[in-house]
């Protein structure tokens, strides 16, 4: 059977959300992600979701969004998640999803791709390095979760 690469359809959103949960499990995180099919559909204005489908089975998904680098003065593509089901690995599904994301990013003016790899996911790091990605250890990820976001937003509210 042939693998089709295309935009996610609404009826595939739950499968893609499940893949993101699978990604968390794959990298050893004992968490339940907040992503659901309906949330993914609702975020379509922000995120581009490409899927690899064989028959009625979603084999892989790439979630990407446009970003902007002030240092480069350029648009870029940020890969939020890339996941391929275990039974489809070794068939270039991840590479083909990345190629599709790159083409879509270029069409929107992207001049670079940025992504993060969990520190324990050596296989993913090798995958991206084979494509030509380079590690940038001078950057550190910082996250302000919802309670902190609200506190920051409300601090000095009258100023």
Protein Blocks (a to p, Z undefined) as FASTA:
>chain_A
ZZddddddfklmmmmmmmmmmmmmmnopacddfbdfklmmmmmmmpccddddehjacfbd
cdddddddfklopacdddfbdcddfklgonlmmmmmmmmmmmmmmmnopabdcddddfkl
mmlmmmmmmnopacdfkbccddddfklmmmmmmgoklZZ
